[in-house]
Amino acid sequence: MTDIFRFYGLDWLAILLSALAVLLLGGKNKWGFIAFIGANFTWIGLGILVLHSPAIVLGNILFLITNSRGFLKWNSAELSR
């Protein structure tokens, strides 16, 4: 059996944060973007420190920008109502 905590549980944390984010956003809760941002930072850390994967780092930097933009735009949409 492989060690399910081979990556210090950070991969599990990132997946749990991503799942939470999907649930929150599906329920029209803007805090899902914050959960996704947490997942992005976790994946970036994993990509740099453990996996040494430029693709994971670059992809999650792009997702981080997208999620940050989504959170900010959601707030500006609330203010304009």
Secondary structure as UniProt FT lines:
FT   TURN            4..9
FT   HELIX           10..26
FT   TURN            27..28
FT   HELIX           31..45
FT   HELIX           46..50
FT   HELIX           54..79
//
